[in-house]
Amino acid sequence: MTTYQEKVIWITGASSGLGRALALELSARKARLILSSRRADQLEEVSKACPDSEVFVLPLDLEATDSLADKAGQAIARFGRIDILIHNAGISQRARAVDSSFTVVQKVMNTNFLGSVALTGAVLPAMIRQGGGRVVVVSSLASKFGAPLRSAYNASKKALHGYYEALRVESYDQNIRVTMVVPGFVNTEISRHALLADGSSNDRLSPHQAHGRDPRTCARKILRGVAGGRREIRVAYGLKGYAISTLKIFFPRLLERILRSVKTD
């Protein structure tokens, strides 16, 4: 893929952060967009900021997995095809595993993992019938190591890698391609909306997020990687992200000792 012009691209979590940035960048490339999240009002604002695209605003809740087949049907009916499905929606966590209610664990897994799996399952047959497509999955640096206070979040992101790496192999002959995106520290609101042990909102912006990379810069790098057929794209890692990845591979016990001693956010 060398151009996004006229490609039909569905983005979840499109109302803010990296999803919004991807929508704006794809609009500038004249893609045809399907924008989804739970927040219909914010989706409408993003749609108005995409004047160079035909935009279909399709609110959805990934936790409502029984509704996703119908949502996929609406998306396909609107444009006749889905060329790229970008799984960007997600929720984080800020609580110790011992303190977190099982309801919190379920909500994180349903939103980050099971919802994306259900939506992929609803779209995949149509992609195969049309001759192929690409699934882009936004994971996290947290998928690479056991980040404290994020046990369910870590699990959901690791699960995405397991599922979609298998899908990549299984569906290769049907011309289905899978790209995993692994962001490090991006300036978004994900930490503010993270769930505490009782399910309430963290309501606090992490310093890592506050000083993170600009979402538009990350979006451009992601789109270059997808256009180039990359299997995995790392963005906004910085020195800290690469240090964590290196320690995890070569010195995992040292990384664990460091993580036990640092102040978490």
N, C-alpha and C positions, 0 to 999 in steps of 0.2 A: 504494500500500500504506500503510494507516494503522495496522495492527496486525500483530504477529508471532504472535499467539495461534493455535495449532494449525498454523502453517506448518511444513513440513518443511525443515530447514536443515542442510546438510552443511558442516562446517568441517574443513579440513585444518590440520595444525599446531596441533591443539587441546589438546595436552598441557601447554603452558606459554605464557607471554608474552601477546601480543595475542590469540592463538587461544583460550586459556583464558579471558581476560577477556570475549571475545565470547560464549563458551558460558555463562558465569555471567549475563551481562546478558540473553541470550536466554532462559535458563531462567526468570529473573524475569518475563519477558514471556510465559511459558507456550508457547514454541515447542517443537516436537518435533525432537530433535537427533540427528544422526549425527556422531560425534566420531572423527577419524582422525589418526594420526601413527604413527611407528615404535614409540613407547614405550607398549606396552599397559598397563603398570603405572600409569604416570602418567595415562593416559586413564581408567582405572578410578577414580582419585582425583578427577579432574575430574567424572566422572559422578556420584559420590557427593555432590559439592558442588552438583549441579543437581537438587534434590528436586522442583522444580515442573515438570519436564519428563519426558516419555518419552524415554529416551536409548538409542541403539544405538551401542555401542563397536565400531568397525571399524578395527583396525590396518591400516596399509598403508605401503609404501615407494614414494615417487614415482619413484625410480630404476628400479624394476621395472615398466616401462611395460607389459609384456605381461600383467601381472596386473590392471591397472586396469579393464579391461572387466568382468572377473569381480567385482571389488569394487563396481563400479557396479550390476551385476546384483543383488548381495546387498542393497545399500542400497535400490534401487527395490522389490525383493521385500518388504522389511521394512515399508515405509510406503506403497507403491503410487505414489509420486510424489516428486519433489524440487522444491521451490519456489524455493529459493535455494542455490546452490553458492558457498561462500566459499573461495577459494584463498589460504590464509594461510601454508602451510608454505614454508620456505625456508632457505637456508644462505648465509653470507657468506664473505668471503675477506680475508686480510691478507697480501699478498705482491705484490712487483713482477711485472709481466707477464714480464719477461725471466727471472725466477727460477722462475716457477710451472710445474710439470709439466703436461703436457697432460691427464693424468688428473684433476688438480684442476679444470681448466677444464671438462672433460666432466662431472664430478660436480656442479659448480655449475649448469651449463646444464641437465643432466638433471633435477635436483631443482627448480630455480626455474622453468624454462620448459617443457621437453618433458613433464615429468610432469603439469603443470597442463593442457597442451594435450591430452594423451592422456586425462586424466580428463574434461575438458570434452567431448571428442569422444564419450566413452562415455555421458555423461549427456544431451547435447543432443537426440538423437532423442526420448527420453522426454519431455523438457520441451516439445518441439514438439507431440508427440501429446497432451499434457495441456492444451494451449492457451497455453503460455507459461511463462516463469520468468525468474529473474535470476541472472547470474553476477557475483560480486564478487571482484575481483582485488586483493590487497594487493601493491603495488609498493614504491617507495622514493623518497625524495628523491634518491638516487643515480642514478635514471633520468633526472634533469634535467641532470646535469653529469658530467664525468669525474673521479670521486673517486679519488684515488691509493690504491694497494694493493688496489683492488677491480675490476680490469679485467673479469674474468669475471662478477662480481656486477653491475657496471654493465650489461654486455652482456645479461645475463639479464633484468634489469628493463626495459631499453629494448625488448627483444624482446617482453615481455609487452604493452607498450603498442601496438606495431605489430600484433600478432596480434589482440588483443581489440578494438582500435578498428575493425579491419576486420570482425570478427565482429559488432560492434554494428550496422554498416551492413547487412551481408548478411542478418542474422536479424531485423531490425526488423519486417518484415511477418509474421513468425511469433510476434510478441509476446515475443521474447527481448530482455531489457534487460541492459546491461553497465555496471557501476560500477567505476571504477578508484580505489583508495585509495592515496594517496601519503603515507606517514608520514615525518616528520622524525626527531626524537630521542625515542624511547620507551624507558622503563626495562624492557628485556628482556635476555635472555641471549644474543642473537644474536652479539654480538662475541666472547663467550667461546667459542662453538662454531665460530667462523669458521675456515676452513682456511688453514694456512700453505703455503709453497711446496711442501713435500713431502707435503702431505695430512694432516699431523698437526693437532691442535686448537690454536688460539691460546691457550686457557685463560687469557684475560685480559679483564676487563670494561672496555670503553671508558669513559672519563670522560663522554663524550657520552651513553652509555646509562645510566650510573650516575646522572646528573643529569637524565635524560630525563623526559618526561611519564608519569604513571601510566597503565598499560594500561587500567584500567577507565574512566578519563575519556575516553581515546581511543576505546574501544569504544562508549561512549554516543554520542559525536559521529558515529562511523561509522554506527551504527544509525539515528540521526536522518536522516542524509544518504541512506541507502538507502531509508528509508521515504518520503522526499521525492522520490525518483526522480533523485537527483543523478547526473551522469555522471562526475564526478571529485570526490573528497573529500580535502582536505589536512588532516592532523592533526599536532600536535606540531611544527610548523615553528619557532615562536619567531622572534625577530629574526634569528638566524643563517640559518635556512632561507629566510626571505623575502629576505634580503640576497643569498644565493647565487643564488636564482631570478632576482632583478632584474639582478644582474651578468651572469648567463649570457645574458639576453636583450639587454641594452643595452651591456654592456662585457665581452664574452667574453674578450678578450685580457688585460684587467685581472684577471679571475677566474683565468685560467691562471697569471699571474704570482704571484698570492696563493697559489694551491694549490702552486706549486713551492717556496714559501718557508716554508709552515707545517709544523709538526711533525704527522705523521700518527699515527693510533692503530690 
